[in-house]
């Protein structure tokens, strides 16, 4: 959607990530490796051909989000709280979105190339002020900035803002509602359930 910093130009070395993995069942996921070259370009592969690659975590999809992330669930609360205060957003909503997006895995990479806790697309890194998408604070601050923009655009309508986060503002504007895409409808429902859960924990 928006140009990225050259430092984090998203380069796919192995076509398996977007090719062969499309035929892998949802309950199986590839292991993703990455490294940054001398020019500051970030490379990904699920079949590393050099010792420069380091394990980044499993490839994930929104459908693979687990409802019980265990000890990771509260690991980023301080960062989420900082983003909440900085952008004047509800702590519980940010946490719910992270839960649905990455299941609190800062190394998560989706099949579409979205990165980190809030699953930021590489071409949005510059616009959201993200220097390192794998850094939890960078990712959450940038993702919350975008969510804040969407909430402002849609007059604080949480459902429409979440739909736009998932499917893009263009799709929401086209339908003037949550787009009739099963993935987006499921996504909004999932985040809202998590949101209700966290609000009940913090009355």
Helices and strands as residue ranges (DSSP letters): G 6-8, E 10-12, G 15-17, G 20-23, E 31-36, E 42-45, E 54-60, G 62-64, G 70-74, H 77-87, H 91-102, E 109-110, G 122-124, H 136-153, H 158-167, H 169-175, H 182-201
